[in-house]
Amino acid sequence: MTVSHESGDAWSWLPFYTEYTIIEASDGTTLNDGKAASYRLWWIGMLVVYAIYYCTIVITKPKVVCSGKKLKEAIAEHCPIFFECYWPTIWAFNNHLMTVLRARLQHSPKAQYKRHMLRLYDGGQLALDWLKVDRDDITLPVLVILPGLTGSSQDNYVRYLAKDGESQGFRPVVFNQRGNGGVEMLTPRTYNATNTEDLCEVISHVRSSYPDVPIVGLGVSLGAVLLTRYLAETGDKSELAGVMAISSLWDAVASNDGMKQFPSRQLYNWFLSHKMRSMVERNVPRILSKFQTLPYDINEILKGSVISDYDQSCTIKVFGYPNNTEYYEDVSNKHRLCLVKKPMICIQAEDDPFAPHHTLPYTNFEENENTVLVTTSRGGHFGFLEGFFPFGMTWMNRAVQQSLSALKHTNYLGNTCK
């Protein structure tokens, strides 16, 4: 019989390591003195604690804020997902993991578009990408999709949203902003989160193309901000029968402050700023061939490193704001919710790094019977991962499908959405 002692060596720094004794018998079998399993017990204990935390803290039901009777009935009938527990991906429920991994892991569904270039009032242009639907019926309601700040019809999440719309009997069309989605800028004018002139032209074009069908808007992040503002500006005269807004910003001043902090600055701020700077940089030579002067200095734009730098050097100069603070205050839509006269369903995560919990206007939603606010405790910035392998649809996609069903079938919208 041989007795040997296993010491810490390279693993002694681990908190679960315990020195143990191995006894080798004459028949070649080994025995230990009971301490060899201590590290396994430590890991099992940690997994149990993790599972308890996940089941008791992470898994929760969404909060639904809605004061309108008809909207409540529509949500209750068509949106069971809002009254069931949301099970975030067990190994990625952190808000930053949700936000980043959704973009990295989500597979891209097949989506074929037919592009229409829309010339704008100032000589600029944008692209409308119409999803080629299986059921090409002229009576289908139209779903206008507005992506986030630098998004386009080719992004994974936008493709999924387009397919979500098709599955609910809509004709989806993606609004690609000036300079995005392969669109060349023809004028110095860019886009921002307060000006809805381009959106109004898009909606007018859709209405002229399909005069007898309802139009519903679906916006994500910047797109949600613009749609909310459009509803507030147009009131009862809005051409949109209803709107879905996902991961919107309600207090842009607070959001900007948060985006300057670690790790949001490193994970999102630099990346988004880089994409905006690149968009302007690649279009400037073409613009300069037609315009002798620009409202911005391209060298100043390229020196920036975060979104607020880009806004300071470009956005406020194009759209006439004296400084970033006044621009961000104007972006904030919480005080405009009282002006919304058409049904609007908003989905937010309370841990959204772009729109933290304390910026969500619960009271404003409760005071307007035309609006619904649904919040989940987890989800990040339109991440909403679920399932152990979150490569396909997310909780957001299921919520979108059910919400569109509610907007389409409820009598609250009148005969236009039947």
C-alpha positions as CSV (number, residue, x, y, z in Angstrom):
1,M,0.0,0.0,0.0
2,T,1.3,3.4,-1.0
3,V,0.4,6.7,0.6
4,S,0.9,10.0,-1.2
5,H,0.0,13.6,-0.3
6,E,-1.4,16.0,-2.9
7,S,-0.4,19.6,-2.1
8,G,-1.6,22.9,-3.4
9,D,1.0,23.5,-6.2
10,A,-0.5,25.5,-9.0
11,W,-4.1,25.3,-7.6
12,S,-3.5,26.3,-4.0
13,W,-4.6,29.9,-4.7
14,L,-8.2,28.7,-5.4
15,P,-10.6,29.2,-2.6
16,F,-12.1,25.8,-2.9
17,Y,-8.7,23.9,-2.8
18,T,-8.0,21.6,0.1
19,E,-5.0,19.4,0.6
20,Y,-5.9,15.8,0.7
21,T,-4.3,12.3,0.9
22,I,-4.6,9.5,-1.7
23,I,-4.0,5.9,-0.6
24,E,-3.1,3.4,-3.4
25,A,-4.0,-0.2,-2.4
26,S,-2.1,-3.2,-3.5
27,D,-4.7,-4.1,-6.1
28,G,-4.2,-0.7,-7.8
29,T,-7.4,0.9,-6.6
30,T,-7.2,4.3,-4.9
31,L,-8.9,5.7,-1.8
32,N,-8.9,9.2,-0.3
33,D,-9.5,10.5,3.1
34,G,-12.6,12.4,2.2
35,K,-11.1,15.8,1.6
36,A,-10.6,15.2,-2.2
37,A,-14.3,16.1,-2.8
38,S,-14.2,19.4,-1.0
39,Y,-13.6,21.4,-4.2
40,R,-16.6,19.7,-5.8
41,L,-18.8,20.5,-2.9
42,W,-17.6,24.2,-3.1
43,W,-18.7,24.3,-6.8
44,I,-22.0,22.6,-6.1
45,G,-22.6,25.1,-3.3
46,M,-21.9,28.0,-5.6
47,L,-24.2,26.6,-8.3
48,V,-27.0,26.1,-5.7
49,V,-26.6,29.7,-4.6
50,Y,-26.6,30.9,-8.2
51,A,-29.7,28.9,-9.0
52,I,-31.5,30.3,-5.9
53,Y,-30.6,33.8,-6.9
54,Y,-31.7,33.3,-10.5
55,C,-35.0,31.8,-9.5
56,T,-35.9,34.2,-6.7
57,I,-34.4,37.5,-8.0
58,V,-33.8,37.3,-11.8
59,I,-37.0,35.6,-12.9
60,T,-39.8,38.1,-12.5
61,K,-43.1,39.0,-14.2
62,P,-43.1,42.3,-16.2
63,K,-44.8,45.3,-14.8
64,V,-47.6,46.7,-16.9
65,V,-48.7,50.3,-16.5
66,C,-52.0,51.0,-18.4
67,S,-55.0,53.1,-17.4
68,G,-57.0,52.8,-20.6
69,K,-59.8,50.2,-20.4
70,K,-59.8,49.2,-24.1
71,L,-56.0,48.9,-24.2
72,K,-56.1,46.8,-21.0
73,E,-58.6,44.5,-22.6
74,A,-56.5,44.2,-25.8
75,I,-53.3,43.5,-23.9
76,A,-55.0,40.9,-21.7
77,E,-56.4,39.1,-24.7
78,H,-53.5,39.2,-27.1
79,C,-50.4,39.6,-24.9
80,P,-50.1,36.8,-22.4
81,I,-46.3,37.3,-22.4
82,F,-46.7,40.4,-20.3
83,F,-48.3,38.5,-17.5
84,E,-45.9,35.5,-17.5
85,C,-42.5,35.3,-15.9
86,Y,-39.6,36.3,-18.1
87,W,-36.7,33.8,-17.9
88,P,-33.6,35.6,-19.1
89,T,-30.6,33.5,-20.3
90,I,-29.3,32.0,-17.1
91,W,-25.6,32.7,-17.9
92,A,-26.1,36.1,-19.4
93,F,-28.7,38.1,-17.5
94,N,-26.4,41.0,-16.8
95,N,-27.6,44.1,-18.6
96,H,-24.3,44.6,-20.5
97,L,-24.1,41.0,-21.5
98,M,-27.7,41.1,-22.7
99,T,-26.9,44.2,-24.8
100,V,-23.7,43.1,-26.3
101,L,-24.4,39.4,-26.8
102,R,-27.7,39.9,-28.6
103,A,-25.8,41.7,-31.3
104,R,-23.0,39.1,-31.4
105,L,-24.9,35.8,-31.0
106,Q,-28.2,36.4,-32.7
107,H,-28.4,34.6,-36.1
108,S,-29.6,36.6,-39.1
109,P,-32.9,35.4,-40.5
110,K,-33.5,35.3,-44.2
111,A,-35.2,38.5,-45.3
112,Q,-35.4,39.7,-48.9
113,Y,-36.2,43.4,-49.5
114,K,-37.2,45.5,-52.4
115,R,-35.5,48.9,-52.1
116,H,-37.2,52.2,-52.9
117,M,-35.1,55.4,-52.8
118,L,-37.1,58.3,-51.5
119,R,-36.0,61.8,-52.5
120,L,-36.6,64.3,-49.8
121,Y,-37.7,68.0,-49.8
122,D,-34.2,69.3,-49.4
123,G,-32.6,67.2,-52.1
124,G,-31.5,64.4,-49.8
125,Q,-32.5,60.8,-49.9
126,L,-33.2,57.8,-47.8
127,A,-34.0,54.2,-48.5
128,L,-37.2,52.3,-47.8
129,D,-36.7,48.6,-47.8
130,W,-39.9,46.7,-48.3
131,L,-39.9,43.1,-47.1
132,K,-41.0,40.7,-49.8
133,V,-43.9,39.0,-48.0
134,D,-45.3,35.6,-48.9
135,R,-48.8,36.9,-48.9
136,D,-48.7,39.9,-51.2
137,D,-52.2,41.3,-50.5
138,I,-52.8,45.0,-51.1
139,T,-55.1,45.1,-48.0
140,L,-52.2,44.2,-45.6
141,P,-51.6,46.9,-43.0
142,V,-48.1,48.4,-43.3
143,L,-45.6,48.2,-40.5
144,V,-43.0,51.0,-40.7
145,I,-39.8,50.0,-38.8
146,L,-37.4,52.6,-37.5
147,P,-34.0,51.1,-36.3
148,G,-31.7,52.5,-33.7
149,L,-29.1,55.2,-34.1
150,T,-26.8,53.5,-36.6
151,G,-29.1,50.6,-37.5
152,S,-30.4,49.6,-40.9
153,S,-32.5,46.9,-42.6
154,Q,-29.5,44.6,-42.7
155,D,-29.1,44.3,-38.9
156,N,-30.1,41.0,-37.3
157,Y,-32.6,42.5,-35.0
158,V,-34.3,44.6,-37.7
159,R,-34.6,41.5,-39.9
160,Y,-36.3,39.7,-37.0
161,L,-38.7,42.6,-36.4
162,A,-39.6,42.6,-40.1
163,K,-40.3,38.9,-40.0
164,D,-42.3,39.4,-36.8
165,G,-44.5,41.9,-38.6
166,E,-45.0,39.5,-41.5
167,S,-46.0,36.7,-39.2
168,Q,-48.8,38.9,-37.9
169,G,-50.2,39.9,-41.3
170,F,-48.3,43.1,-41.8
171,R,-46.4,44.5,-44.8
172,P,-43.1,45.6,-43.2
173,V,-41.0,48.4,-44.5
174,V,-37.7,49.5,-43.0
175,F,-36.8,53.2,-42.8
176,N,-33.1,53.6,-43.4
177,Q,-31.9,57.0,-42.3
178,R,-29.8,59.3,-44.4
179,G,-26.3,57.8,-44.8
180,N,-27.3,54.4,-43.3
181,G,-27.9,51.1,-45.0
182,G,-25.7,51.9,-47.9
183,V,-27.6,55.1,-48.7
184,E,-25.4,58.0,-50.0
185,M,-25.8,61.4,-48.5
186,L,-26.6,64.0,-51.1
187,T,-26.8,67.0,-48.8
188,P,-25.0,68.1,-45.7
189,R,-28.1,67.4,-43.6
190,T,-27.8,64.4,-41.2
191,Y,-30.5,63.2,-38.8
192,N,-31.2,63.5,-35.1
193,A,-33.6,62.4,-32.4
194,T,-35.9,65.4,-32.5
195,N,-36.6,66.3,-36.1
196,T,-39.5,64.3,-37.6
197,E,-39.6,65.9,-41.1
198,D,-38.0,62.8,-42.8
199,L,-40.4,60.5,-40.9
200,C,-43.4,62.6,-42.0
201,E,-42.2,62.3,-45.6
202,V,-41.9,58.5,-45.2
203,I,-45.3,58.1,-43.7
204,S,-46.8,60.4,-46.5
205,H,-45.1,58.2,-49.1
206,V,-46.5,55.0,-47.5
207,R,-49.9,56.5,-47.3
208,S,-49.9,57.5,-51.0
209,S,-48.7,54.0,-51.9
210,Y,-51.3,52.2,-49.7
211,P,-54.2,54.8,-49.2
212,D,-56.7,52.4,-47.7
213,V,-54.7,50.4,-45.2
214,P,-53.7,51.2,-41.6
215,I,-50.1,52.1,-40.9
216,V,-48.4,51.1,-37.6
217,G,-45.0,52.2,-36.4
218,L,-42.3,50.1,-34.7
219,G,-39.3,51.9,-33.4
220,V,-36.2,50.8,-31.5
221,S,-34.0,53.1,-29.4
222,L,-33.7,56.3,-31.6
223,G,-36.6,55.0,-33.7
224,A,-38.7,54.8,-30.6
225,V,-37.8,58.3,-29.7
226,L,-38.8,59.7,-33.1
227,L,-42.1,57.8,-33.2
228,T,-43.1,59.0,-29.8
229,R,-42.4,62.6,-30.8
230,Y,-44.3,62.1,-34.0
231,L,-47.4,60.9,-32.2
232,A,-47.1,63.9,-29.8
233,E,-46.7,66.4,-32.6
234,T,-49.6,65.0,-34.7
235,G,-52.1,64.1,-32.0
236,D,-55.5,63.0,-33.4
237,K,-54.3,63.8,-36.9
238,S,-51.6,61.2,-36.9
239,E,-51.4,58.9,-39.9
240,L,-50.3,56.1,-37.7
241,A,-53.0,53.8,-36.2
242,G,-50.7,52.7,-33.4
243,V,-47.0,52.5,-32.4
244,M,-44.7,50.1,-30.6
245,A,-41.6,51.7,-29.0
246,I,-38.8,49.5,-27.7
247,S,-35.9,50.7,-25.4
248,S,-36.7,54.4,-25.9
249,L,-34.9,57.2,-24.1
250,W,-37.0,59.3,-21.8
251,D,-34.4,61.5,-20.1
252,A,-31.6,62.1,-22.6
253,V,-29.6,64.3,-20.2
254,A,-29.4,61.5,-17.7
255,S,-28.8,58.9,-20.4
256,N,-25.9,61.0,-21.7
257,D,-24.4,61.2,-18.2
258,G,-24.7,57.5,-17.8
259,M,-23.1,56.8,-21.2
260,K,-19.9,58.6,-20.1
261,Q,-19.4,56.2,-17.2
262,F,-17.6,52.8,-17.2
263,P,-18.4,50.5,-18.8
264,S,-21.0,52.1,-21.1
265,R,-18.4,54.5,-22.5
266,Q,-16.1,51.7,-23.5
267,L,-18.9,49.3,-24.7
268,Y,-21.3,51.5,-26.5
269,N,-20.3,55.2,-26.6
270,W,-17.1,54.9,-28.6
271,F,-18.6,52.4,-31.0
272,L,-21.7,54.5,-31.8
273,S,-19.6,57.6,-32.1
274,H,-17.2,55.9,-34.5
275,K,-20.0,54.8,-36.7
276,M,-21.6,58.2,-36.9
277,R,-18.2,59.8,-37.6
278,S,-17.5,57.3,-40.3
279,M,-20.9,57.9,-41.9
280,V,-20.1,61.6,-42.3
281,E,-16.5,61.1,-43.3
282,R,-17.3,58.8,-46.2
283,N,-20.0,61.1,-47.6
284,V,-18.2,64.5,-47.2
285,P,-16.2,64.3,-50.6
286,R,-19.5,63.8,-52.5
287,I,-21.2,66.5,-50.5
288,L,-18.4,69.0,-51.1
289,S,-18.6,68.5,-54.8
290,K,-22.1,70.1,-54.7
291,F,-21.9,72.4,-51.7
292,Q,-19.0,74.8,-51.1
293,T,-19.7,75.2,-47.4
294,L,-20.8,72.8,-44.7
295,P,-22.6,73.6,-41.4
296,Y,-19.9,71.5,-39.6
297,D,-16.2,71.1,-39.6
298,I,-15.3,67.5,-40.7
299,N,-11.9,67.7,-38.8
300,E,-13.7,68.7,-35.6
301,I,-16.1,65.7,-36.0
302,L,-13.3,63.3,-36.6
303,K,-11.6,64.4,-33.4
304,G,-14.5,63.2,-31.2
305,S,-14.5,60.0,-29.3
306,V,-18.1,59.8,-27.8
307,I,-21.6,60.6,-29.0
308,S,-21.7,63.9,-27.1
309,D,-18.6,65.0,-29.1
310,Y,-20.4,64.1,-32.3
311,D,-23.5,66.0,-31.3
312,Q,-21.4,69.0,-30.3
313,S,-19.5,69.1,-33.6
314,C,-22.3,68.1,-35.9
315,T,-25.9,67.6,-34.7
316,I,-26.5,70.9,-32.9
317,K,-25.0,72.8,-35.8
318,V,-27.1,71.1,-38.4
319,F,-30.3,71.5,-36.4
320,G,-29.8,74.8,-34.8
321,Y,-29.3,74.0,-31.1
322,P,-27.1,76.3,-29.0
323,N,-25.6,73.5,-27.0
324,N,-25.8,69.8,-26.2
325,T,-27.8,70.3,-23.0
326,E,-30.7,72.1,-24.8
327,Y,-30.6,69.4,-27.5
328,Y,-30.8,66.5,-25.0
329,E,-33.6,68.3,-23.1
330,D,-35.5,68.5,-26.3
331,V,-34.9,64.8,-27.1
332,S,-36.6,63.8,-23.8
333,N,-40.2,62.8,-24.5
334,K,-41.6,62.1,-21.0
335,H,-43.3,65.5,-20.9
336,R,-44.9,64.9,-24.3
337,L,-46.6,61.6,-23.4
338,C,-49.8,63.6,-22.5
339,L,-50.1,64.6,-26.1
340,V,-50.2,61.1,-27.5
341,K,-53.7,60.3,-28.9
342,K,-53.1,57.0,-30.6
343,P,-52.4,53.7,-29.0
344,M,-48.7,53.2,-28.0
345,I,-47.2,50.2,-26.4
346,C,-43.7,50.7,-24.9
347,I,-41.3,48.0,-23.8
348,Q,-38.4,48.8,-21.6
349,A,-35.9,46.9,-19.4
350,E,-35.3,48.5,-16.0
351,D,-31.6,47.7,-16.3
352,D,-31.2,49.4,-19.7
353,P,-27.8,51.1,-19.7
354,F,-29.1,53.7,-22.1
355,A,-32.3,54.4,-20.2
356,P,-31.9,53.5,-16.5
357,H,-34.8,52.7,-14.2
358,H,-35.0,56.1,-12.6
359,T,-35.6,57.8,-15.9
360,L,-38.7,55.8,-16.8
361,P,-41.9,58.0,-16.6
362,Y,-44.3,55.6,-14.9
363,T,-46.7,58.4,-13.8
364,N,-46.8,59.9,-17.2
365,F,-47.9,56.6,-18.7
366,E,-50.5,56.0,-16.1
367,E,-52.0,59.4,-16.8
368,N,-52.6,58.7,-20.5
369,E,-55.1,56.1,-21.3
370,N,-53.7,55.8,-24.9
371,T,-50.3,54.4,-23.7
372,V,-49.0,51.2,-22.2
373,L,-45.6,50.8,-20.5
374,V,-44.3,47.3,-20.0
375,T,-41.0,46.9,-18.0
376,T,-38.9,43.8,-17.3
377,S,-36.3,43.8,-14.6
378,R,-33.7,42.4,-17.0
379,G,-33.1,42.8,-20.7
380,G,-30.5,45.6,-21.3
381,H,-30.8,47.8,-24.3
382,F,-33.2,45.7,-26.5
383,G,-31.3,42.6,-25.6
384,F,-34.0,40.5,-23.9
385,L,-32.2,37.2,-24.4
386,E,-33.9,34.0,-23.3
387,G,-33.2,30.3,-23.5
388,F,-29.8,28.6,-22.8
389,F,-28.7,29.1,-26.4
390,P,-29.9,32.6,-27.3
391,F,-29.1,32.5,-31.0
392,G,-32.6,33.1,-32.5
393,M,-35.7,35.0,-31.4
394,T,-35.6,36.9,-28.1
395,W,-38.3,37.7,-25.6
396,M,-38.6,41.0,-27.4
397,N,-39.7,39.3,-30.6
398,R,-42.4,37.3,-28.9
399,A,-43.6,40.5,-27.2
400,V,-43.6,42.4,-30.6
401,Q,-45.7,39.7,-32.3
402,Q,-48.3,39.6,-29.5
403,S,-48.4,43.5,-29.3
404,L,-48.9,43.8,-33.0
405,S,-51.7,41.3,-32.8
406,A,-53.3,43.5,-30.1
407,L,-52.9,46.6,-32.2
408,K,-54.2,44.8,-35.3
409,H,-57.3,43.2,-33.8
410,T,-58.5,45.5,-31.1
411,N,-61.5,47.6,-31.7
412,Y,-59.6,50.4,-30.0
413,L,-58.1,51.3,-33.4
414,G,-61.4,51.2,-35.2
415,N,-62.2,49.5,-38.4
416,T,-58.8,50.5,-40.0
417,C,-56.9,47.8,-38.3
418,K,-59.3,44.9,-38.8
